[in-house]
Amino acid sequence: MIAPFTALRDHFIKLLPAIEPQLSDILPWFESYHACKDELLIEENHPSDHLYFVAAGMLNLFFKNNQGHPQTIHFAMENWWIADYPSLTSLGAAAFSVQALEDSALVRIKRNRYNELLITYPMTAVYFNQVHQRAYAAALMKQKIFATVSKEEFHRYFFTTYPDFVSRVPAHILASYFGISVDQLRDLTDRMLS
Amino acid sequence: MIAPFTALRDHFIKLLPAIEPQLSDILPWFESYHACKDELLIEENHPSDHLYFVAAGMLNLFFKNNQGHPQTIHFAMENWWIADYPSLTSLGAAAFSVQALEDSALVRIKRNRYNELLITYPMTAVYFNQVHQRAYAAALMKQKIFATVSKEEFHRYFFTTYPDFVSRVPAHILASYFGISVDQLRDLTDRMLS
């Protein structure tokens, strides 16, 4: 498995080649962290103060819906950043929970250190601005796709485009992401394969 | 009315006081632009290459749904940035349309100039990273609120929290944002006021 810091270094350079000469000063601001499967890294309504980069493994971001069931709205796999973004600016309690779906090799940084880093090495902000522009674009696209594509089409698209990803996610979590029940998910999968 | 460049200058300083000494070099990268009511600034499936800052007025971001009706998923009022974020990174055609709901005083920058600016004055990336982190947080919160709050509660919250905003938006656009019909919107408003 690739070392967590190597994965982060590679991702910085991939998005922003010009940052390479500064990375020996920048990378020591981060720390590596191993999350065990099912570990809760951020808990809804509790203080949260880290941003996480996934070097290997998978995290999901979710909230408890009206029925008290966790509803996943985002996954973070290799090379994704995840945090409780609402409290990153509000400084209040977390709006979402983040859990490890697999043993995960992460790199993390505390919120206040992250804000210091951006000012001290503004080229890191050029990198994070790209990360967050893409995340925002993906969140907008998800709203469009959910409104314009049937659950069946979305399921087919997802299962044929990301077969490796689908095989790694428990059915009840995937169903909550699709906004359907586990039975409906099973029906759609059966229908697609038949 | 506040001059467009003054509004942008003030917003830079509000989010990032440390950027002030560089603003005389940074602001000339932008141009002011007046959009007339109903003007289409970005058109879905067509090339799009500007980011817009709203100094005064209001824009909405929408796509055509399965029935060919425009569905608004985002508004930009004073001090918000708006762009077609998916094509900002993919460089493909626009995924969304952006229209002026009122005569609007804007400041804009072309995509390639924006990317040059971030590298030339990385402190601008510290500012834009804050803008995009907040926009991403708002998009995630919207997913949580839509899933945990009834249409009636959401309507009541929106109308009591943003009365000035609600009075500026045509009913059919507000209804599409809420994901309900104009008749349903009228019923909810009547019920709230009765």
Chai-1 contact restraints between the chains, C-beta under 6 A:
chainA,res_idxA,chainB,res_idxB,connection_type,confidence,min_distance_angstrom,max_distance_angstrom,comment,restraint_id
A,F63,B,K144,contact,1.0,0.0,6.0,A-B,restraint_1
A,N65,B,A147,contact,1.0,0.0,6.0,A-B,restraint_2
A,N65,B,T148,contact,1.0,0.0,6.0,A-B,restraint_3
A,N66,B,T148,contact,1.0,0.0,6.0,A-B,restraint_4
A,Q71,B,A147,contact,1.0,0.0,6.0,A-B,restraint_5
A,I73,B,Q143,contact,1.0,0.0,6.0,A-B,restraint_6
A,Y85,B,Y136,contact,1.0,0.0,6.0,A-B,restraint_7
A,Y85,B,A137,contact,1.0,0.0,6.0,A-B,restraint_8
A,Y85,B,L140,contact,1.0,0.0,6.0,A-B,restraint_9
A,P86,B,A137,contact,1.0,0.0,6.0,A-B,restraint_10
A,P86,B,M141,contact,1.0,0.0,6.0,A-B,restraint_11
A,T89,B,R134,contact,1.0,0.0,6.0,A-B,restraint_12
A,L118,B,V126,contact,1.0,0.0,6.0,A-B,restraint_13
A,P122,B,P122,contact,1.0,0.0,6.0,A-B,restraint_14
A,P122,B,M123,contact,1.0,0.0,6.0,A-B,restraint_15
A,P122,B,V126,contact,1.0,0.0,6.0,A-B,restraint_16
A,M123,B,P122,contact,1.0,0.0,6.0,A-B,restraint_17
A,A125,B,A125,contact,1.0,0.0,6.0,A-B,restraint_18
A,A125,B,V126,contact,1.0,0.0,6.0,A-B,restraint_19
A,A125,B,N129,contact,1.0,0.0,6.0,A-B,restraint_20
A,V126,B,L118,contact,1.0,0.0,6.0,A-B,restraint_21
A,V126,B,P122,contact,1.0,0.0,6.0,A-B,restraint_22
A,V126,B,A125,contact,1.0,0.0,6.0,A-B,restraint_23
A,F128,B,N129,contact,1.0,0.0,6.0,A-B,restraint_24
A,N129,B,A125,contact,1.0,0.0,6.0,A-B,restraint_25
A,N129,B,F128,contact,1.0,0.0,6.0,A-B,restraint_26
A,N129,B,N129,contact,1.0,0.0,6.0,A-B,restraint_27
A,H132,B,H132,contact,1.0,0.0,6.0,A-B,restraint_28
A,H132,B,Q133,contact,1.0,0.0,6.0,A-B,restraint_29
A,H132,B,Y136,contact,1.0,0.0,6.0,A-B,restraint_30
A,Q133,B,H132,contact,1.0,0.0,6.0,A-B,restraint_31
A,R134,B,T89,contact,1.0,0.0,6.0,A-B,restraint_32
A,A135,B,Y136,contact,1.0,0.0,6.0,A-B,restraint_33
A,Y136,B,Y85,contact,1.0,0.0,6.0,A-B,restraint_34
A,Y136,B,H132,contact,1.0,0.0,6.0,A-B,restraint_35
A,Y136,B,A135,contact,1.0,0.0,6.0,A-B,restraint_36
A,Y136,B,Y136,contact,1.0,0.0,6.0,A-B,restraint_37
A,A137,B,Y85,contact,1.0,0.0,6.0,A-B,restraint_38
A,A137,B,P86,contact,1.0,0.0,6.0,A-B,restraint_39
A,A139,B,A139,contact,1.0,0.0,6.0,A-B,restraint_40
A,M141,B,P86,contact,1.0,0.0,6.0,A-B,restraint_41
A,Q143,B,I73,contact,1.0,0.0,6.0,A-B,restraint_42
A,K144,B,F63,contact,1.0,0.0,6.0,A-B,restraint_43
A,A147,B,N65,contact,1.0,0.0,6.0,A-B,restraint_44
A,A147,B,Q71,contact,1.0,0.0,6.0,A-B,restraint_45
A,T148,B,N65,contact,1.0,0.0,6.0,A-B,restraint_46
A,T148,B,N66,contact,1.0,0.0,6.0,A-B,restraint_47
